[in-house]
């Protein structure tokens, strides 16, 4: 990652001061570092942006539960009358506990046949991922009148670390054609054709390619779905890649109009299409949270100032391996800056949130804020050596509730001696 030049994250005026104010109020309410603080206000704001777009068809935005499995946020989302998408039994049970009706939950993900029978219910919405899954679940789908869909593996979907290889998800076109015929014979003609490419897509080109492939598949089998589910993949608005470039510049996150324009053009190929579905977890949820950590110690060596904090990458922010997020002191620290590495508390050289120019006036005891912590931070937490962080929720402006207390690791009790 860059080590000597300023990084530009592009937060609108007022965003950083608003989060500083929230964190101060949470500390006053009793929060202790490290802690996550989440608020629904940024989610509401970005949803307004998405819902102002003209996709050429009505659009439904599904909550990506795996992105932020936080009950308080899920209940807020449900109270807006919005549906949720899940990919595991634990997520299914969570959203049901949060009050989502069965028909407002979309079930995606691989190998569902190993858990779905245990929670089977009438009227489930299920996108099939493999022929084995379809074979095992078809009797349940018939008996319980499921609303079905197919996940298609397109050529636009590949392992981002090794692009020559496909991902492990979905049905090939030949498999999907066979699955379609089996569902039609069973009286369960799919309503949905689904694909999900990958994460942090830099522009709309991959979605355009995938939609063209999906349309070609539909023409080849002479079947058109009622809904096309384009999955997610949009990056957070204020996050940089390892090289320091914005991950979202190609989408213009101030309006997301490039996405809407591409959709309007591409969806003209679909006969009888009634609706599109989107599952953009990162873009919608990343800005809903910050991670607050406290500086415990300060060192200097080989021209680098090092801040040792009570939270970091190993426990709380695994995404810092390949993403750069804004990180600022809670207090306004001014004066000269110096190259600074900001570390967590674990005995791992890997445990580094960032290395960048930072105010030399930052000292032990200061609280630091790591932004865009609302996406994939909670599900990738670890208890490595220290335990989980507190979670705080802004129920309404100025009203903060602790959702989870600290979870320290304790050594096993020593057996009593006789």
N, C-alpha and C positions, 0 to 999 in steps of 0.2 A: 504494500500500500504506500501511497505517497508519504514522505516523512518530513518535507521541508516547506511545502507551500500550503497556503490556506485552502480549505475545502469549502465549496459553495453548495449548501443544501437547499436553499430557496424557500425556506419557510416564510409565509406571508407575515407582515408586521402584526404583532400582537400575539402570535402563537406561543413563542418562547416565554414572554412575560405571563401569559395566562397559565402555562404549566408551572412556572415558578410559584405563582400565587397558590395554585392548587396544592403543590407539594408542601408549601409552608403551612397551609391550613391542615393538611393531613398530619404533619408533624405536631402541630398544636393539638390535634385530636388524639394523639398518642402513637402515631406510627413510629416504628424504629427501623433503621436501615439494617440490611438491604430490604427494600420493599418495591412492589409494583403498585402503581396507581393507575386506575382505568376510569374513563369517563365516556358516557354515550354521546356527548356533545359533538366531538369530531366525526363520529359515525353518522349522526343525523345530517351534518353538513355535507359530507361527501355523497350520501344517498340522495340529497336534493339535486346535486350535480348530475348524478346518473339518471335520475328520474325526469330531468328536464330534457334528456336526449331523445331524438327521434330515430329509432332503430328500424323504422319501416313496419314493425309489428309490435304489439304489446309485449313488454318485457317483465319478467319476474326475477327478482334478485333473491337468491337462496343464501342463508347464513351458512358459511363453511365452518362447521363445528370443530373440525380438527385444527383450524387456524387459531381459534381462541376458545377453548372449552371452559368458559367462565359462566357459571349459572346466572349471575346478575345481568351480564350482557345478553345472554340468551333470553331471559325473561323480558328485558327491555325490548328486544327484537320481536318477541312474540306479541307483546302488548301493542306493537305497531301493526299487527295483523300480517306479519311476514312469515314465510316458511323457512325451514332449516334442512340442510343436507348433512348426512352422516355416512361414515365409512366403516363403522365398527359397532360391536355390541355395546361397548361402554358408552359410545356417543349416543346410540339409540336410547339407552336407559336414561342418560342425562337429559336429552331433550324431552323425553316423555315426563320425567320428573319436573321439568320446567313448564309443563302444561301444553306442549305442542300436540294437537290432534294427530291421529295416525295419517290422515290424508294431507297433512301439512309437513310431512317428513319425507324427503327423497333419500333412498338408500342406494349408495354407490359403493365402489371399492371392490377389490378382488376377494375370492374365496369366501363369499358370503354364505355358501351352503354349509359351512362349518359352524355358523352361529345363528343364522336367521331362523331356523326351525324353532329354536328355544324361545323366541319372542314373537312368533308368528301371530299376525292379526289380520282381520278382514280389511280389505281396501288399501293395503300397503302399496306404495309407489316404489318399484324396484327396477333398476337398470341392470340387466344381465351383463356379466363381464367375460364369461367363458362358456363353452359348450358343456363342460362337466358341471358347472354351476347350474346351467339351465336344466340338465337332466335330473339333478338332485332336487331342484326346487320346483319343477313344473307341477308335481302333484299338489304342493301347497298353493301355488299360484292359482290353480284351477279351483281348489276347494274354497279358498278365501277371496276369490275375485280380485286379484291384484291388478293394478294398473302398471303395465310393463313398458320397458324401454330396452334399447341395446346400446352398449358402448362400443364404438368403432375405433379401431387402431388405424390412424392415417399415417401417411409417409411423413407428415409434418411433425409427428411425435417421435422423439428419440431421446436417448440418454444424453443430457447436456454435457456431461464430462467426457463421453466417448460417442460422438455423433454418428459414427458408423453403425451403432447398435440401436435397435428399437427399445422402447420401454416394455415392461412386463404386463401392461394393462390392455384390456379390451379385446375385441374379436377382429380377426383379419376380415377383409371383405368376403372371402369365400365362407368363412365360419359364420359371419353375420347373415349371409344369404340363407344358410342352412337353419340358423336359429330363427330367422324370420318365418320360414316355412313351417317350422315346428310350432311356433306360437300361433300362427294363423290356423293351423289344423286343430289346435287346442281351443280355438275361440278366444284367444288372448292377443289379438293383433296389437303390436306395440304402438304406443302413442308418441314415444320419444326416441330420437336418435341423438346419442350423446358422444362427445369427445372432450378430452382435456389434454392439452398439449404438454405444457411444463410450466415452470414458474419464471417470473421476471422477464417476460417477453418484451424486447426492446421497442417493438413497433407492431403494426397490425398485419405484417406480411404473412406470418405463420397462420394466423386465423383465416386470412383470405385463402391461402393454399388449402387448408383443411376443409373449409366450407365448399370449395370447388370439388374436392375429392368426395365429400359427403353427397353433394348433388349428383355427381357421376354415379355413385353407388346406388342412389335412389332410382335413377333412370334405368340402371342395369337390371334392377329387380322389380321395376314397375310398382313401386310403393313409395308413398311420401308420408312422413310423420306429421302429426298435428303440431308437435313442438320440436325444435332443435335446441339442445342444451350444449352451449359452447364452452362450458366449464369456466375456469378462471384463467390465471396467468398474468394479469396486469400487475406491474410492480408497484410498490409504495411510491407516493408522490415525492417524498423528500429523503430518498436513500440513494447512496452512490455505490458503484461497483468498486472492486479492489483498485482499479486504475484511477479512480477519482471522477469518473463520468456519471452523470445522472442516469439512473436505471429507467426513468419514466419520460425522458424528454421527447421520445418519439410518439408519445400518446397525448401530449399537451394536457396534463392532469388538471389544469385550471378549468377545462371544459369537457375533455374526453371526446371532442367532436371528431377527430380522425377515426376513432373506433365506430362511432355511430354512422359516419359516412360510408365506411367500408361495409358495415353490416347492411345498410340500405341497398347497396349495390349487389353484394353477394347473395342476399336472401331473395332477390328477384328471380333466382333460378329455381326456387322451391315452389312447387305446385300445392296449393291448398294450405300453406303454412299459416297457423293461427297465432303462434306465440313463440318467443325465444326465452330461454332461461340462461342466467349467468350465475356463477359461483365464485365471485372475485373476493376471496378472503383477504389476501394481502392488501390490495388497494383500499378496501373498505375499512379494515380493522387495524392496520399497522399504527395509524396515527392516534388510536384511542388510548394509548398507554405510554407511560415512561417507567424506567427503572431508576430508582434512587439508591445510590451507594455512598458510603462515607470513606474519606481518606483516613487510613490508619497509620501510615508511615510514609516517609519521603526519603529517597536515596538519589545520589548522583554518581554516575560512572560513565566513562568513555563518551562524554559529551551528551549524555541523555539523562534527563531528570525522570525519575520513576516514582509514580504514586501507587502505593499498595492500598487497595480498597477492600471493603468487606463483601463485595459482590463483583462478579465479572463474567468472563466468557464461559468458563468451565461449568458454572452452575446456572447462569441466567440468560446468557446472550450468545448462544452457539452461532447465530447468524453473523456475528462479527468475523467469522472465518472468511466469508466471501462478500459481506456487505459492510459499508461504512455508514454509520448513523451520526447525527448531530449529538455532541456530548458537551455540556456546559456546566460551570459551577452554579449552584443555587444562588449564592451570593454574587453580586457584581464584582468580579475581580479585575482590576485594571493594571496598567503598567506593562513592562516588557514581557514578551513571550519567549519561550524556549522550547526546543524539541523535547516532548514529554511522552513517555509510555505509561499507559494507565492499565494497571494489572488488578486481577482479583486476588483473593486470599489463599488460593490453593497452591500446593507444591507442584505446580505444572508450569513450565516455561510457556506452554500453549495458552495460559490464562492471561490473555491480553485483549482488552476491549479495543484499544486503538493506540496509534503512535502518531502524534501530530503536534504542531506548535500550540502551546497552552500557556496561560498566564503564570509567570513565575511566582506571583503572589498567592497562588493556591497553596494551602498548607494542611497539615494533619488536622482532622476534625471537620473539614469542609465537606459538604454534601455535593455530589455530582449527579447530573441528570442525563441518562441515555435515552434518546428519543426513538420514536417509532417502535415501541416495545409491545405493541398490541397483536402482532402476528408471529406465531410460531415460537414465542418465548415461553409461555406456560407449558405447552406440550413437550418442549425439549429441555425443561428444567432437569437438574440433577441434584442429588443429595451428596455429591462428591465432597467428603471430608467435613462438611459443615451443615447440611440440611437445607430445606426449602425456605424461600423468603416469605415475608408477609404479603398479603394481597389486600389492597384498599380500593374501594369503589365510591365514586362520586354519585350518589343516588340522585341528587339535584344540586344546583349551584350552592356551594357552601355547606352541603350536608355530606359527610364522609362516614362510611361504614367499613369496618374491618371484615373482610370475607374469609380470611385465613390468617391465623397467627403464625409465628415462627415455628419451624419444625426442626429443632436441633437434633443432630445425631448423638445418641448416647451409647457408650460402650455397653456390651451385655453385662448383666449383673454377675459378680463373682460368686460362684457356688459357695454356700456356707460350709465351713469346715467343722468337722465333728471333734 
